Amino acid sequence: MLNDFLRLLPAMVLALVIFGIFFLVARTVRNLVRRVSTGIEAHRNVGLVLGRLAQWAILLLGLLIALVIVFPGFSPGDLITALGISGVAIGFAFKDILQNFLAGILILLTEPFRVGDQIITGDFEGTVEEIQTRATFIKTYDGRRVVIPNADLFTDKVTVNTAFEHRRSQYDAGIGYGDDIGRARELILEAVRSVEGVLSRPEPDVLVVELADSTINLRARWWSHPTRIDVLQVQDRVLEAIKMRLTHEGIDLPFPTQVLLFHDQTEETDGDRSRQREGWPAGKGQLPEARSIAGALGRMAETGSSAA
């Protein structure tokens, strides 16, 4: 065995040198394709795919040449035959790897999102750092890296927040029922338009969306640039501007309240019963019964005895 090893040693060294040369060439070709495709934004991901495929093809060629040097009787047909025999076992063993690889190729070709996009998938949200053939790297907004298999991204729902140039935000502000809706609408629009970062096209608007228990809710809607930092900063300035403008102009911003009305409900103390009053509808002038805890308990007892 030692003699055989020593006899093969020069061929093994030559094979390693040749494979190393092919390895360097493969990396150079990959980087060259990436560099060329970087200047063409529309074909950037296609360049990444072609670069990686070219790298693996060159490495495979170098491996075959190295094997032929070490084992002169070896031919590529022998490798293909061996792979054909064990292809089923390899397919089962590397099913997830192959699935992620194919999903990565499809993601790079179809471009549902790109490097630099801000996406939401499952419980994760962040900026796409890198799309590899096996997984995609996302940097979350709190500074963590999440590695997501490409098969999950390809089959699951993905929200791309930066897919378009503009993004709409909204917020509901409640005014009092005694306030002028038209005036409040104008003040909110003025406040929103005065904020830096709010786009003039599309224009912001204000809609009445709800007559709530304590407020009339007006929904302010505006557009800004789609990145998270822009959305948060613009929203902060918009809400501050709306509050300051409405307060300065005397528009009420009521908080939820409940009103409890306690009535004696007798004609002598409660006025004209023929008119509608808070707490009960208008009557026909008849005198209401005086209500007390003792009287209510007595009526309940009478009702129970009659039912029995």
N, C-alpha and C positions, 0 to 999 in steps of 0.2 A: 504493500500500500504506500509505503514511503517512497519507493522507487517510482511508482506510478504518479504520485503527487509531484515529485521533483521533475518528472518528465513533462507533466502538464503545466508546471509553474510558469515557464515563459509564455505559453499560450494564454494562461489565465491573466497574467500581468498585461499582455497586449489587449486582451478582451476588455479588461477594466479601463485601460487607457482609452480605447475606442468608444466604450459606452460613456465614459466621462466626457469625451468630445461631443458625442451625440446629445448628452444631457445639456451641455452648455449651448449647443446649437438650438436645441428645443426651447430653452429659456429665452435665447436671443430672438428667435422667431416669434414667440408669444409676446414678448415686450414690444417688438417692432409692429406687430399687428395691432396691439393695443394703442401704441402711440399714433399710428396712422388713423385708427378709428376714433380716437378721442377728439380730433378736430372736426369730425363729421358727427354731429349730435344725433342725427336720425339713425345712424348705423353704429352707434357706440356699443350697444349690447351685442349686435351681430359680430362686431370685432372681437369682443370678449369670447364668444362661443368659438369663432374660427381660430382664435389664438390658442385656446385650450385644446381644441381638437388637433390642431397642427402640432402642438407640443406632445400630446400623447402618441400621435402617429410617428413622429420622429423618434421618440423614446422606444416605441415598439420595434421600429426598424433597427435601432442600435442594439436592442436586446437580441434580436434574431442574428445579427452579424456577430455579436459577441459569443453566442452559443455555437455558431458554426465554427468560429476560431478555436474555441475550447474543445468542441466535439466535432471533428471534421466529418464524421458520418451523419451528423444531424442535418435535417432539412426542414424548411418551414412546413412541409406537408405533415411531418411527424407531429409537430406542435398542433396543427389544425386537427389531426386525427385524435390526439390526446384530449384536446378541448372538446371535441365532439362526443367522445365517450363519457367524459365527466361533466358535460355541459349542464345536465339536469341537476346534478348535485351542487354545482357552482351556482346555478340559478336560484335554488332554494336557499343556499347559504348566504348569498349576497342580494337577496330580493330587495331588502330595504335600501341598500346602497344603490342598486340599479334604478329603483323607483325614484329615489331622490335625485339621481343623476339626470334621468330623463326629464323629471319635473323642472330641474334647474335649467336644462337646455331650452325647454318650452317657455319658461318664464323669461329667459334672456331674449328669446326670439319674438314672443308676442308682446313683451313689455307692458304688462298691466301696471307696473310701477318701475321706477328707476332709482339708481343710487342718488341719494339726496332727498328723495320724497319722504314725507311724513305719513305713516300708515298706522292703522289700527287693525289688529288681527287677534281674535280671542281676547285674552286678558292683557295683551301687551300693546303699547303705543309708543312710537318713537320714530327716529330718523334712520332710513336705510343706509348703512355704512358700506356694505359690500354684498354682492350677489355671487356666490360661488356655485359650482355645479352640484354640490351636495347640500349646502345650507345657505341661508341668508342671515346676515348679521344686522341687528337693529340696536341702536343706542337710544335708551329710554331718556325721558326728559330729566330724570333725577340722576343721570350719569352712570347707568348700568348697561351692560351688553347682554343682549338676548340672542341666542343662536336658535333659529327656527328651521327645521327640516323643510326642504323645498316641496316635498310631497304634501305637507300640511298646508303650506301657502297656496299650492296649486288647486287643492280640493276644497279648502275652507274659504269663508267670506273674508274679504280684505277691503277696508275702507281707506281710500287714498285721499288724504286731506289736501294735498298740494297738487292734485291732478289738473286743476284749473287755475286761472290767474286771480280770480276773485272768490271770496267766501263770505256768506251772509251770516250775521249774528243777530240775536234778538233778545229783548228783555221786556217783561211786563211791569208797568208802573201803575199803581192804583191811586185814583183821585177820589175826592169825596162826592157824594151824590148832589151836594149843593153847588158844585163847581161847574163852570162852563166848559163843556167838552171841546168845543171848537177852539176856544182860547188855549186850553191845555194842550191840544194837539199842535197848535202853532208854536207854543213855547218849547215843546219837546223837539219838534223838527229844527227849530233854531239852535237848540242846544246840541243836537247831534251833528248838524252841519258845521258847527264851529269847532269841532274836535279834529285835531290833527290825526291823519291816518284814515279817516272816513272818506271813502271814494265818492266823488260826485256823480259818477256813472258806473253802475246803476244808482239811481237816486235813493236816499233813505225815505222811509214812509212810516206812518203811525196809524194803527188800526184799533178800533174798539173791539175787543175780543170777549169780554165777559161783564155781565152785571152781577157782581159777587155780593156776598152778604153785607160787607161793610164798604166796598169800593166799586168804582167803575174802572175796569182794568183796560189800559191802553198799551198796546204792544208796539214798541219801537223796533224797527228793523233797519239795519245798515250793512254795508259791504266794506270789506277791507282785504288786505293781502292775506293769503291763506296760511302762512306759517303760524305756528302756535304762539310764538312770542308776539307777533303782530296782533293776533286776535285777542290775546289777553290784555296787552297794553292798551289797545283801542277801546276794549270793553271797559276797562278801569276808568279811562278818561270820559267815556260816554256817560256812564252811570253817575259819576261825580258831577258832570255838567248838567244832567237832567235834574238831579236833586237840588243843586244850587239854584238853577233857573226857576223851577217851580216854587221853591220856598221863597225866593226873593220876590216873586210876583203874587204871593199870597194864595197859591193853590194848595189845598189841603192834601196831605199824604197820610190818610188815617191808617191806624193799625186796627186789627180785628177787634171788634167790641160786641158786647151783648147788653141789651137793655131789658131789665126786669121791671114790669109794671105791677104795682100793688094797688088794687082798687077796693074800696068799701062796697062799690056796686049797689048803692042805694040812691034813689032819686034825690034825696035831700042833700047829699054830698057830692054827687057825680054829674050834675047838670042834666041837660035835656037828653032823654034816652031815645028820642026820635031821630037823632043825628048819629052818624057813624063816629065812634070813638076808638082810640087806640086800645086794642085788646079784645074788641067784640064788634060785630056788625051793627048796622042801624036797626033799631027796633020799631015797633008801632006805637010807642008811647006807653006801653005797659010797664009797671014797676017791676024791676028784677028782685029776685029773692036775695035776702042778705045771706052771704056765704061765710061760714065759719067752720072750723074743724069739727066742733060738736055737731053742727047741723049736717055736715057731710057724712059723718059717721052714722048719724041717725037715719039719713036717707039710705045709706048702704045697708043698714040693718033691716029697714022696711022692705027693700028690694029683695034681700035674701030670704026673708020670711015669706014673701009672696011667691017666690019661685018654689019654695019648699011646699 
